[in-house]
Amino acid sequence: MGFLNGPTGLVWVNGDPAETAKVLNGFAERLEHLELKGGVLDGRELSAAELNYLATLPSREQLLAQLAGGVAAPLRGLAGAMNNMITGLAQALNALHAQRAGEGS
């Protein structure tokens, strides 16, 4: 772990590593003397470039929301199509009823 040379601070995280990388990256951007040198994620070393990439990823919550939206979109389309079919059927039945009522008079 070559990134442990020189002055070094360590951060332990329980939770979303992407969110933590975002916070650390934002903090490092505001402080000119702070440099992210690397890290370890699930036993694998990460370079500074990999940490910066991790910081650009959406959070777990954002990814879950995108997944839910992707699953729900076809269902919304199906519900809309079925609603249009039912509306069309109701209008056709109403027109047929009006036509038959006109014939009876």
Backbone bond lengths (Angstrom), bond angles and torsions (degrees), N, CA, C in turn:
res aa  C-N    CA-C-N  psi(-1)  N-CA   C-N-CA  omega(-1)  CA-C   N-CA-C  phi
1 M - - - 1.451 - - 1.521 108.73 -
2 G 1.312 114.36 85.56 1.454 120.88 -177.50 1.510 113.76 -66.20
3 F 1.317 118.09 -18.48 1.466 119.69 -178.04 1.514 112.67 -78.52
4 L 1.327 119.01 0.49 1.457 120.96 177.62 1.525 112.77 -91.15
5 N 1.331 118.13 5.50 1.464 121.75 177.47 1.521 110.54 -79.67
6 G 1.315 116.85 143.48 1.461 121.65 178.75 1.515 111.20 77.99
7 P 1.349 117.14 -171.12 1.469 120.29 179.24 1.532 109.35 -60.86
8 T 1.321 115.21 128.80 1.461 119.67 -173.50 1.529 110.33 -140.77
9 G 1.291 115.81 138.03 1.457 122.08 171.71 1.518 108.11 -115.53
10 L 1.293 116.96 147.29 1.463 121.81 -179.28 1.526 110.05 -120.23
11 V 1.323 115.57 146.99 1.454 122.16 178.59 1.524 108.03 -132.01
12 W 1.337 116.70 127.22 1.462 122.38 173.85 1.515 107.05 -105.09
13 V 1.331 115.22 138.60 1.457 119.47 -174.64 1.520 110.28 -132.39
14 N 1.313 115.68 133.84 1.461 122.72 165.47 1.511 105.62 -111.67
15 G 1.305 117.21 113.28 1.457 119.57 -178.97 1.511 110.84 138.50
16 D 1.313 114.62 -151.32 1.457 122.90 -174.22 1.528 110.66 -77.08
17 P 1.342 118.88 111.89 1.465 120.06 -179.89 1.526 112.96 -66.51
18 A 1.325 117.95 -31.18 1.465 120.45 179.17 1.525 110.51 -65.79
19 E 1.326 116.88 -41.66 1.471 120.79 179.01 1.525 110.51 -64.09
20 T 1.333 116.49 -41.43 1.462 120.67 178.69 1.522 110.65 -64.69
21 A 1.335 116.76 -41.58 1.468 120.61 178.32 1.522 110.49 -62.18
22 K 1.332 117.72 -37.46 1.474 121.24 177.51 1.520 110.98 -62.62
23 V 1.330 115.62 -45.88 1.463 119.93 -178.69 1.525 110.23 -63.98
24 L 1.335 116.98 -46.89 1.470 120.37 180.00 1.522 111.55 -63.72
25 N 1.324 117.13 -40.81 1.460 121.25 179.50 1.531 110.52 -63.65
26 G 1.326 117.13 -43.37 1.461 120.57 177.89 1.521 111.80 -63.73
27 F 1.336 116.46 -38.91 1.458 121.55 178.02 1.530 110.39 -65.18
28 A 1.332 116.48 -42.30 1.472 121.01 -179.90 1.526 111.30 -66.12
29 E 1.329 117.90 -32.73 1.468 121.08 178.68 1.527 111.74 -67.58
30 R 1.326 116.87 -31.01 1.472 120.16 -179.38 1.522 112.81 -82.21
31 L 1.327 117.47 -24.86 1.462 121.02 -178.81 1.526 109.34 -109.14
32 E 1.315 116.86 116.75 1.464 119.54 -174.64 1.520 113.29 -69.28
33 H 1.327 119.85 -21.41 1.461 121.39 -177.98 1.523 112.85 -93.47
34 L 1.318 117.73 -2.59 1.460 121.04 -179.43 1.521 108.90 -96.73
35 E 1.335 115.21 128.38 1.462 120.99 -179.80 1.523 108.22 -130.22
36 L 1.320 116.07 128.48 1.464 120.04 174.51 1.520 107.44 -83.10
37 K 1.331 115.84 117.53 1.462 120.64 -174.90 1.520 112.85 -97.22
38 G 1.306 118.70 -25.64 1.457 121.13 -178.71 1.500 110.24 162.86
39 G 1.316 115.36 -171.72 1.447 119.90 -179.39 1.509 111.46 -169.67
40 V 1.312 115.13 -177.22 1.457 122.51 177.34 1.521 107.21 -132.06
41 L 1.325 115.82 129.16 1.461 121.74 178.98 1.522 108.03 -131.57
42 D 1.307 116.39 117.84 1.465 122.59 -178.44 1.526 111.74 53.09
43 G 1.337 116.14 41.10 1.458 121.42 177.02 1.512 114.94 81.31
44 R 1.313 118.64 1.41 1.461 122.89 -179.19 1.523 109.39 -109.69
45 E 1.349 115.25 133.15 1.466 119.37 178.17 1.520 110.40 -71.16
46 L 1.329 115.48 140.36 1.466 122.08 175.59 1.517 108.95 -117.42
47 S 1.309 116.14 135.65 1.462 120.54 175.00 1.524 109.28 -78.82
48 A 1.327 116.21 172.68 1.468 120.34 177.21 1.529 110.08 -62.35
49 A 1.330 117.03 -38.08 1.468 120.44 178.79 1.525 110.72 -64.34
50 E 1.330 117.10 -39.15 1.460 120.41 178.57 1.527 111.23 -68.12
51 L 1.333 116.53 -35.39 1.471 119.57 175.23 1.523 110.69 -64.33
52 N 1.344 116.36 -42.08 1.473 119.54 178.28 1.524 110.74 -63.47
53 Y 1.336 116.64 -38.92 1.467 120.13 177.57 1.522 110.30 -64.85
54 L 1.329 116.40 -43.56 1.466 121.24 178.41 1.526 110.72 -58.76
55 A 1.328 116.05 -35.04 1.467 120.69 -179.89 1.529 111.93 -68.71
56 T 1.339 117.99 -21.68 1.463 120.78 -179.72 1.527 112.54 -87.04
57 L 1.328 117.15 -11.20 1.465 119.86 -179.05 1.526 110.93 -72.70
58 P 1.333 116.82 148.55 1.464 119.21 174.09 1.524 110.08 -65.73
59 S 1.315 116.20 154.96 1.465 120.26 178.11 1.528 109.60 -70.90
60 R 1.307 115.73 167.03 1.466 121.20 179.40 1.525 110.12 -58.78
61 E 1.324 116.56 -41.85 1.463 120.57 -179.47 1.526 111.13 -63.74
62 Q 1.344 116.49 -40.35 1.464 119.63 178.55 1.524 110.74 -64.84
63 L 1.338 117.39 -42.36 1.458 120.72 178.74 1.520 111.35 -63.58
64 L 1.332 117.42 -40.64 1.462 120.22 177.83 1.531 111.17 -65.21
65 A 1.327 116.71 -38.45 1.470 120.47 177.76 1.524 110.65 -65.31
66 Q 1.336 117.27 -40.45 1.466 120.57 177.71 1.529 110.75 -64.34
67 L 1.331 116.12 -40.59 1.465 120.49 178.36 1.530 110.36 -63.62
68 A 1.321 116.36 -45.57 1.463 119.97 179.33 1.526 110.75 -62.17
69 G 1.323 117.15 -41.21 1.465 120.29 177.81 1.513 111.93 -63.98
70 G 1.335 116.55 -39.01 1.461 120.63 178.49 1.517 112.56 -66.42
71 V 1.314 116.95 -35.28 1.462 121.05 178.29 1.524 110.31 -74.78
72 A 1.323 117.15 -37.94 1.464 121.15 -175.32 1.532 112.63 -75.72
73 A 1.334 118.22 -27.63 1.468 120.49 -174.97 1.524 112.59 -58.64
74 P 1.333 120.41 -48.80 1.469 118.56 178.59 1.532 112.44 -64.07
75 L 1.328 116.38 -33.50 1.462 119.16 179.02 1.525 110.95 -67.04
76 R 1.346 116.78 -38.94 1.474 119.88 176.61 1.526 110.05 -63.91
77 G 1.335 116.46 -40.47 1.465 120.14 178.11 1.517 111.89 -62.99
78 L 1.329 116.38 -42.76 1.457 121.08 178.38 1.523 110.83 -63.57
79 A 1.328 116.81 -43.70 1.469 120.56 179.26 1.528 110.18 -62.71
80 G 1.319 117.80 -40.82 1.464 120.81 178.23 1.518 111.86 -64.66
81 A 1.335 116.91 -42.17 1.468 120.32 179.12 1.523 110.93 -64.20
82 M 1.329 116.73 -42.08 1.467 119.73 178.70 1.522 110.97 -65.62
83 N 1.333 117.22 -38.49 1.461 121.15 177.78 1.529 110.10 -62.31
84 N 1.346 116.57 -42.13 1.465 119.82 178.61 1.522 111.13 -64.62
85 M 1.339 117.37 -38.45 1.474 120.21 178.25 1.522 110.85 -64.60
86 I 1.315 117.07 -42.69 1.475 120.96 -179.58 1.527 110.15 -66.09
87 T 1.340 115.80 -40.68 1.463 119.89 178.01 1.526 110.39 -62.91
88 G 1.327 116.26 -44.12 1.469 120.42 178.33 1.513 111.74 -62.11
89 L 1.333 117.61 -41.77 1.459 121.56 177.88 1.526 110.81 -63.10
90 A 1.336 116.57 -43.63 1.467 120.20 179.61 1.528 110.64 -63.04
91 Q 1.334 117.63 -40.53 1.464 120.47 178.98 1.528 110.88 -66.59
92 A 1.343 116.64 -40.47 1.472 119.82 178.89 1.521 110.63 -64.78
93 L 1.334 117.33 -42.86 1.469 120.08 177.93 1.521 111.70 -64.74
94 N 1.311 117.25 -37.82 1.465 121.52 177.71 1.529 110.26 -64.75
95 A 1.334 116.83 -41.40 1.472 120.28 178.98 1.525 110.05 -66.65
96 L 1.339 116.98 -40.50 1.460 120.52 178.47 1.525 110.24 -64.11
97 H 1.316 116.71 -41.85 1.465 120.85 178.18 1.536 110.68 -62.21
98 A 1.323 116.63 -44.17 1.467 120.54 179.50 1.533 110.38 -64.26
99 Q 1.325 116.93 -38.92 1.459 120.91 179.66 1.526 110.08 -65.14
100 R 1.311 117.37 -45.85 1.474 120.89 -179.80 1.537 111.10 -67.43
101 A 1.307 117.13 -35.15 1.465 120.74 177.30 1.522 109.89 -65.77
102 G 1.341 117.14 -36.71 1.467 121.58 177.94 1.510 111.93 -69.75
103 E 1.335 118.22 -33.91 1.456 121.72 178.83 1.521 112.42 -70.87
104 G 1.345 115.79 -30.97 1.471 121.08 -177.64 1.517 112.54 -73.25
105 S 1.346 119.07 -21.42 1.459 119.15 -175.75 1.466 112.18 -79.97
